[in-house]
């Protein structure tokens, strides 16, 4: 008789009644049987609690946890981690849909790759009307370590985490990161374990106007502060301390919504900054130079497109004499068409 390691699935719920039934049922119907499903109600005021109680009566693996007050996402996730009993922790949101074989395939991968402590997958993005597209991420540990300097290398609701990596190193989500808390956690986890993404769609990710990402986009100022702290964490772990001005330029160059803050920045400053980050990351963390340059070069092209640099001849000349320009154009084309 095969013995399955338990997987704890954490699903935070806050006024989630519109989509949560389908989300929870997609976990209840997983091909992998050995689950505990932690549904944490964070003070909902709709009928979220009624739906949880109804589903828990149908499946004994469901555990209802109620926060006495609204703790917000980070504290709710950490509470969930503290209550988990499984060898692995699976994340899931209350409006997404897990593919039937998701957890089975992730556990099988982890069991045969004990060096991997963090595992994600590709996703399918959809809304109420249509399939929007496919979300992909770097697959190998080497690429993930380079990519983490530019963005999160995982789709948060679809990850599987080896619980003993968190417990052994006292890792959890940090309250200061009201957004990007997953990116910050991955940066810390990669100091202690390897990571991978399964190149297969295992999660259907719902895009809706009420999602946390959409809401946070409405307050770019506070978001920039948090993202700046995340990039500070990644870069400082490579042994490099940037000035506040450098860090602002670096952070803003990572998102087109933030480039407006550095719209008149000199291309030469960005090139020098990227060169410095690559130098320290390669020297002190063994990051693959080619991969990191590729990911930064993609941001470089976006920076040129969304700033005033393209309107200034001398900035254009500086750009085309930089290898970031050609690496970025090539990488952008390959990524866009998934070649």
PEFEN-V398877 format. One record per backbone hydrogen bond with DSSP energy under -1.0 kcal/mol. NH is the residue of the N-H (numbers start at 1). CO is the residue of the C=O. Records with the same first field share a line. If there is no record, write none. Layout:
NH = CO + CO
This chain:
7 = 34
8 = 88
9 = 36
10 = 90
11 = 38
13 = 40
19 = 16
20 = 16
23 = 19
24 = 20
25 = 21
26 = 22
28 = 24
29 = 25
30 = 27
31 = 100
35 = 33
36 = 7
37 = 61
38 = 9
39 = 63
40 = 11
41 = 65
42 = 13
51 = 47
52 = 48
53 = 49
54 = 50
55 = 51
56 = 52
57 = 53
58 = 55
59 = 55
62 = 59
63 = 37
65 = 39
67 = 41
76 = 72
77 = 73
78 = 74
79 = 75
80 = 76
81 = 77
82 = 78
87 = 6
88 = 6
89 = 161
90 = 8
91 = 159
92 = 10
97 = 204
99 = 202
102 = 99
105 = 101
106 = 102
107 = 103
108 = 104
109 = 105
110 = 106
111 = 107
112 = 108
116 = 113
117 = 194
118 = 194
119 = 160
120 = 196
122 = 198 + 200
123 = 135
124 = 203
125 = 133
126 = 205
127 = 130
132 = 125
133 = 125
135 = 123
144 = 140
145 = 141
147 = 143
148 = 144
149 = 146
150 = 147
151 = 147
158 = 155
159 = 156
160 = 119
161 = 89
162 = 117
163 = 87
165 = 162
167 = 163
168 = 164
169 = 165
171 = 166
177 = 174
178 = 176
184 = 180
185 = 181
186 = 182
187 = 183
188 = 184
189 = 185
190 = 186
191 = 188
192 = 189
193 = 189
194 = 115
196 = 118
197 = 139
198 = 120
200 = 198
202 = 122
204 = 97
205 = 124
207 = 126
211 = 208
215 = 211
216 = 212
217 = 213
218 = 215
219 = 216
223 = 219
224 = 220
225 = 221
226 = 222
227 = 223
228 = 224
229 = 225
230 = 226
231 = 227
232 = 228
233 = 229
234 = 230
235 = 231
236 = 232
237 = 233
238 = 235
239 = 236
240 = 235
247 = 243
248 = 244
249 = 245
250 = 246
251 = 247
252 = 248
253 = 249
254 = 251
255 = 252
258 = 255
259 = 255
261 = 258
262 = 259
265 = 262
270 = 266
271 = 267
272 = 268
273 = 269
274 = 270
275 = 271
276 = 272
277 = 273
278 = 274
279 = 275
280 = 276
281 = 277
282 = 278
283 = 279
284 = 280
285 = 281
286 = 282
287 = 281
292 = 288
293 = 289
294 = 290
295 = 291
296 = 292
297 = 293
298 = 294
299 = 295
300 = 296
301 = 297
302 = 298
303 = 299
304 = 300
305 = 301
306 = 302
307 = 303
308 = 263
311 = 308
312 = 309
316 = 312
317 = 313
318 = 314
319 = 315
320 = 316
321 = 317
322 = 319
325 = 322
327 = 323
328 = 324
329 = 325
330 = 326
331 = 327
332 = 328
333 = 329
334 = 330
335 = 331
336 = 332
337 = 333
339 = 334
